[in-house]
């Protein structure tokens, strides 16, 4: 599985952005897709997950109610709709795919999101 993120950029506080994560390769093996972020000097943080089979979602408290994760299985693409962005949301955002079985999870290259105050 290979992952490519897109959609990052610079936005003012209160604004919105949508990130995309396109998957290729053995996509049928993907069990859970997730979005992580890493701000400068901080640990990488899991912010949202979605299961491939039934679309169940989970969110970190820091983004709950503002961010929405979704996936389009026909397009092999996952999305992160981010609303009401805050300067604290500034980070590099990564998508992650965890497959069934012992295969290690796969990461995308990351996309920068910068929220100005």
N, C-alpha and C positions, 0 to 999 in steps of 0.2 A: 504494500500500500504506500502511495505517495500522497502528500498533502501540500496544497499551495493556498496560502491566504492572500486576500486582497481586501481593499476597502478602507484601510487606515488613512489617517490624515490629521489635519489641524482643524479644530472646531472650537467655537466659543462655549463657555459654560452655559448650560441650559439647552444646548443643541443636541443633534442626533447624528448618529453614524450607523451604517450597517456593514458588518464584516462578513466576508464569504470565505469558505474553506472548501476547495474542490478536491475531491479524492479520486485517485486512479489506481489501477492495479487490481488486487484481489479484494475488491470492496465488499463482496458478499461475506467475507470473513470478519467484517467489523461488527463488534458487539456494542461498544459505547463510544460516542464521540463527545469531546469536551473542549471547552475554551478555558485557557489559563492566561494569566497576565503577570508580568514582572516589571515592577517599577524600579528605578535606579536605587541601588543599595538595599533592595528588599528581596525576600524570597519569592519564588514563583508561586502564584496563588491560583487554586482552582476556583473558577467562578460559575461555571454552568456545565451540565452534562445532559445528554439526551441518548436514549437507547435506540438502536437502529430498528429493532423489531416492532416495538409498540409506541415509541415516541415519548416515553415517560421522561420528565425533566426534573432537574434539581438545580437550585441556585444557592450561591453564597449569600449570606445576609447582606453583605455590602452592595449587592446589585439587585437583590430581590425587589420586584415592583418597577424597576427601571429598565432592566435588560430582558430580552426574550431570545431564547435559543430555539432554532427550528431546523428541520432538514427536509430536503427534497430527494427522496431516494431515486427517482427517475433521472435526476441530474447528478446524482452522487455529490451533492453539495450541502453543506451545513452553513447556517447563518447565525449571526448574533446581532440583533437589533438593539441598539443602545440609545436610550432616551434620557433626557434630563441629565446630561453629562456634567460631571464636576471635575475641577482640576485634579482631585485625588484619583480620578480614573486614568490619568496619564500613565502610560505603560506601553511595553511591547506586548502585543496579544498573540498568543500561539494557539493553534488548534492541535488536537491530539486524538488519535484513534487507537482504541484498545480492541484487539481481536480476540476471538475465541481461542482457547488453548494456550500453549506456552509461548506463542509469538510475542516478542517485546512490543510495547506500544510505539507508535510512530508519531513524530512531531513535524509540524510545518516549520517554515523558515522564520515566521513571525512578521507582524506588521505593526508599525508604530502608530499609536493614537496619542495625540497631544490635545489637551483641553486647556484653553486659556481663560483666565479669570477676567 
